[in-house]
Amino acid sequence: MNIKTVPLLILSAVTLIDGRVYSGPHEVQLTFDAWNHRLDNNDNFSPDDRWLVYDTRPDNGGIRMGRRIEKVNVLSGNIVTIYRAPNATTTGPGIAAASYHPTENKIVFIHGLLNHSRSQPYDWWRRFGMMIDETRPERTIIIDARDVVPPFTTGALRGGTHRHEFSGDGKWIGFTYNDALMAATGERYNLRTIGVTRLDSPIRINGPKDGASFSGAGTSALVVRVTPDPIPGSDEISRASSDSWIGTHGYTTADGRKQRARAFLGKVISLSGKEVSELFVVDIPPDLTVPGDHGPLEGTTQTMPMPPHGTVQRRLTSTVDQRFPGFTGNVRSSTDGAMLACLARDEHGVAQVVLASPVDGSRQQLTSFDSAVQSDVRWHPDGLHVCFVQDNTIVIANVENSSYRRVTQKSTASPFALVWSRSGDSIAFNRRRQDSRSGNSYAQVFIVHITTDDLP
């Protein structure tokens, strides 16, 4: 690993754009190098809150040109290179979007195929989840097995995974997915959906295939059904995304059980033909190897892989008849799984934070700003507060009484990609800063430390 020490920049109280003086918590700039340091709305804090992991993909080329996964120490500013993409060219492999395990020093991130080429470059359907155990950093671990040559293997996938997120107990990984076989049939069938990997059950791909098939550390399955032609007015969806785990251990059902599940946005079609993103939940069974009623787990040459038995896909909301229907942003859950948070437009068309129950979809509008909330919502570990960006500042809001407080200064370089520390005493985020030598701007990592007095 390469280690580098950099100075820290503490931003003291300044005059805000509207003339008010900011005197709240001080934000600290942690990174300064002339490349991007993207937090990417992931779980970036290490289990002990000492490090923040990020990727360095450039603006031009994106993930395909991602070359390194790094981490920065939140106290010293020391930077460590965790992983470098092997055999990197303009076609890949591409690495990005790193997240830490909740209790172990393990990091998962997107990795493009190792046999990338000009005819088979990095793409949505040519990637997988790679894990690094920092106790053995020389040993890379492929998470999701891949098998693109018939006969397909149960527990393996045929496409590409993305937005890898450890479950609260660290035993599963959730992700979005695009299927390589469906991509080959045309863009119309390249439908984004959602899958999970159970980490305690490795899948072995036997025999030589084509170089794009390989074994994985866990058993994977798609858990959400998508179709290119949803029936208007039905609960069928053409796209599933913006997903996250519900709670540390799931949500509590009406009969008192804990149910492992993911919340997401599903794109439905209204009776009038309008596409609307509604809130959905999918319950996930403990066994991913039992086929369900909709087809083979591994799919066929003509059909997508289908969810396992015990998977229950539920629509929580129906906003198609509202003046401003639908939801945006990644759906995030409180740690106890009792409440979901995302964004929806109010009666004036302004994006606000809304809260919803994962059980029955009942919801309330948390904020009432005159201008839009600008970022995803992130939950404080206490389950009583959320943070987000509005008016180019980070806002913390109390979900019980809707009170709020701004904890960063207003700036033309708005914060983005917010993430709470595990202890809840810090918020890390990105801002773009211009490099004095090149004149280019890059995403840099900042942190603002929060005390109980800063919570509304």
C-alpha positions, 0 to 999 in steps of 0.5 A, a space after each residue: 500500500 502507498 501512504 501519503 501525508 497531506 495537510 488538513 484545511 480547517 474552514 473557520 466561520 465565514 460570511 454567508 452569501 445572504 450576509 449572515 455569519 456562519 458560526 456552526 461546526 467547522 468543516 475540514 478538508 481532507 484531500 487535496 490531490 488533483 484528481 477526484 475523491 468520490 464518496 459516491 453516496 456509499 458507506 464510506 466510514 471504516 468500522 472504527 470511523 478512522 478512515 474514509 474510502 473513496 474512488 478516483 474515477 475521472 470526470 472524462 471516462 467515469 468508472 471505465 477509467 477508474 484506476 484506484 481505490 484509496 482511503 484517507 485518515 480523518 484525523 491525520 489526513 494520511 492517504 493509503 492506496 488500497 487497490 490499483 486496477 490491473 492491466 488498465 487500458 481505455 477499455 477497462 477494467 474500471 473500478 469505483 464506488 467503494 463501501 466498508 463492511 459495518 464491523 470488519 475491515 473489508 471493502 467492496 467496490 465495482 470491478 470491470 471484467 478482467 478480460 476487457 477488450 475493445 470489443 468487450 469494454 467495461 459496461 453496465 453488464 460487464 462488472 462484478 463486486 470485488 472485496 478487499 480484506 485489509 488484513 490480507 490486502 494482497 488477496 482479492 475476493 470476487 463476490 458474485 459468481 458469473 456464468 455467461 455460457 449455457 448451461 448457466 449456474 444457479 447462484 451465479 449471474 450473467 451480467 453486471 452488479 453495481 452499488 454494492 452495499 453490505 447489509 447491517 449485519 455484514 452477511 449479505 450484499 445488495 446491488 443493482 444489476 444489468 443482464 448481459 444476455 438481455 443487453 445482447 438482444 437490444 437496449 429495450 431489454 437491458 432492464 436495471 433490476 436488483 439482486 443480493 448475494 449471501 456471503 456464506 455460500 460460495 459458488 464454483 463455476 466448473 471448467 473453462 468457459 470463456 474468460 468472462 465466467 468465474 467463481 464467487 464468494 457468495 450465492 447470488 440471485 435477482 430478487 425483483 421482477 422487471 418487464 419491458 412492457 408493464 401493464 398500464 395501471 398495474 404494479 409491474 415495473 420496467 426498472 428497479 433502482 435507488 435501493 438500500 437495505 431496510 434496517 440493520 436487521 430488516 423491518 418488523 412485520 405486522 405479526 412481530 417478525 424481523 424480515 430482511 428486505 430492500 426498499 427501492 424505486 420501481 418505474 410503473 406505467 399509469 393508465 394514461 401512459 405516464 412513467 412514474 417511480 413509486 416506492 417498493 419493498 422486496 422481502 428476501 428469503 434466507 435461502 436463495 437456491 429454491 426456484 420461485 413461480 416465475 422461472 429459473 433462478 439462473 434464467 435462460 438464453 431468452 429470459 432474465 434470471 427470476 427471483 427465488 421462492 419466498 421473495 415478495 415484491 410489494 408496492 408501497 405507494 400510488 402517486 400516479 394521480 397526483 399533480 407531481 407524482 413519483 419519488 427520487 433519490 436513493 431510498 434509505 432506512 432508519 437503523 431500526 427499519 421502521 421508516 424509509 426516507 427519500 424525496 418527493 415533490 410537494 404541491 408546489 413542485 418543490 422536492 422535499 424529504 418524505 418519510 414512509 413506513 415499509 409495512 403499509 406505505 403510510 407517509 409524511 412530508 418532513 420538510 417544507 422548504 421554498 427551494 428543492 432538497 438537493 441530495 439523497 437523505 442519510 439517517 443518523 445512527 440514532 434513527 431520529 435525525 437525517 441529513 441532506 443538502 438544501 440551499 447548498 448547505 448540509 441540513 440536519 433535521 429531526 424526524 419527530 418534530 421537523 426542526 432542523 439546523 444547518 451545519 455547513 457554510 453556504 457556498 457556490 460549491 455545494 456539498 454532495 455524497 453525504 455519509 454519517 460516521 458509524 458513531 454519528 459524530 461526523 458527516 463526510 461529504 464531497 465538494 468540488 475544489 479548483 486546482 490552482 495549477 491546472 485550473 480544473 476542479 475535482 471532488 475533494 473529501 470534507 468532514 464536519 464534526 457534529 456534537 449533540 448540541 448540533 442536533 435539532 
